[in-house]
Every structure is written in C-alpha cells, then in structure tokens.
C-alpha cells in the first residue's frame, strides 16, 4: 500500500503541474492544502459520526510537533500541538451493536469527505483551486481502499471489510462494550471490578484476545508481571491471529517483559533481549515505532542511559492516548531524573502523574521513594 500511495502522490504532482503549467507553484500549494484538508475531514467525519451513532471518542490529537496544551481525563485525552494541521481521532464501541454503529460512523465520514472533495471543484478557476481539487479527490479515493493496520484504519475498511467480518474478529468487536467496562474500571484503579468483569467475560468468550488483554493489564496492575507475561505469550501460538493482532501481541510482550525486569521479577539480560526481539518482530508486522517509545524508555532507564530514557518517555507522554499512559511515561522520566540525582524535578513529574493515576503501583512506589529521599 505504501507503493500505491507514492504512485498516487506522483500522479497528483504530475497532474497538478500539467494542469497549472503557467502557475504550477500555486497549483502545488493547493495540492498540499487539499491533501491536508481531506485527511482532516476523515478524522472530523469519524468524530462526528461517533457522536451521532454512539461510539466513544478516546482521544483527539490536533496538529503535529511538540505538545502545546493538553486536557487529560480518564476516558479521553485531547492534545493541541504546536502546528495545528492534521488530526487523529480514536473511537471505540460503547454500546451494543458495535458493528452497525461503526459501519454507520465510517459511512458518515465517507459521505462527509466526499462532500468536501466535491466542494473543492468549485474552486478550479484558479491554479491553487485546481491543485486543491485534484489532491483532495485523489486522497478521498485512496481512503476507500480497505486497510486495517496497527495505528491506521481506512474508511474503506469501515465500508467494505467490516460488514463482512465474521468469527472471532466479529466477536471481539461485539464484546467491546463489556471489555471497555472492564478497561474503564482498570483505568480508574478499581481492579476488583475489572477482574470481576474479566471473569464474567472469560466464561462467555474465553477465546477473545481483548478479553485476555483485560487479564494482562489487571495482572500488571497487581504487579504480577510473570503471570501477565505467560498469559500474553500464550497468544503467540494461536492460528486465528492476524498479522495486525500479532503486532500488538508482540509489542505487549515487550512492554510486560521490561516491567518484569524493572520490578526484579525477571533477569535483566533475558528480559531485555526478549523485549528487543519482540519489538523487532512487531515492527516487521506493521507496529508503528512511535507507539513503542514508552517501552524503549524503560529499557533505556534499565540500561543506565537516563538522557535517552527521558527523551523517549517524553515523546511517549506527548502522544499518550489516556491518563494512565501519560502517568506511566511521566514516572519513567521521574525515575530517570532520580537516577541522575535531580529529585526536585522528579517530584514535579511524580506529582502530575499522581493527579492522573495515583493508584498506579509505579506512581505510588516512585512517590514513596521520593518522600523517603
């Protein structure tokens, strides 16, 4: 699909230059704006559709670059970056009938994007408008190609692949509201409730990966890392796992392994080697490298590269999609500052992490160490 994108991009550039030869710089500027406009329209359409059809918006990240301002809540994180172009929206099932609601959300976004692309053709009286229309239209049709990868799902997947979903993948989707209830309990620190929901789900849906995932996160929250590691590794041998699922599983193995090493429950040499191997395999399966920054930060911390740990954890904190994730990354930075002897800086970060997820064992343990020091 990457090759297709490059080919389409080359055709749009060539077409714009040919169509606006007398003023092609303005045409290319219009093409860039058209691309950004249509990509933003996709996310805006998904957000509006989610509100209309009963899905939850988990995060909204506006712009690129460093974090300018953020608003973090238990169920949603909103981030405004330095350059407010493009946006990323996360959605998930909140109520029964997830497939129907998700298909409708995708269809709404597709209609919205089609309307935006069509409207750009009203501006073809200028070179800028010609580039705008050509790029927006090409981007819209490219979005209709069904793609589902870690970190990216196209409108075409919502429209053409999701309605035909069956078997375990469909079960994962339809069980999402109950799994989400368990994850909500986990994120607010109500581990007893999260485990109760897991036990109920495990009776009805023992084969669902998301149900197993709920067990893994609660075991980690109880600091039972070896149990969590054994559970997630057990998913690797299944023959019903897609490459996308496998990418997330291997990344999870890496994340749990480094936490097990950090807690002293797993030998560092074995644990770090396992984490590296799993991340390499996850990347090959399409896992976005930026999503591994939090795990890589803890690895750097364990290896004594504290500056690198702070940098990676800082990137992870800026792109975090929930309060607990940001709190965890802030604690990694705090521990790196502690290792460098700057407890004052560490206390500032630990305080913010406590406000986000004070129940977290890593947060509580770090604050306790800072109180003693």
Secondary structure, 3 states (H helix, E strand, C coil): CHHHHHHHHHHHHHHHHHHCHHHHHHHHHHHHHHHHHHHHHHHHHHHHHHHHHCEEEEEEEEEEEEEEEEEECCCCEEEEEEEEEEEEEEEEECCCCHHHHHHHHHHHHHHHHHHHHHHHHHHCCCHHHHHHHHHHHHHHHHHCCCCEECCEECHHHHHHHHHHCCHHHHHHHHCHHHHHHHHHHHHCCCHHHHHHHHHHHHHHCCCCHHHHHHHHHHHHHCCCHHHHHHHHHCCCCCCCCCHHHHHHHHHHHHHHHHHHHHCCCCCHHHHHHHHHHHHHHHHHCCCCHHHHHHHHHHHHHHCCCHHHHHHHHHHHHHHCCCHHHHHHHHHHHHHHHHHCCCHHHHHHHHHHHHHHHCCCHHHHHHHHHHHHC
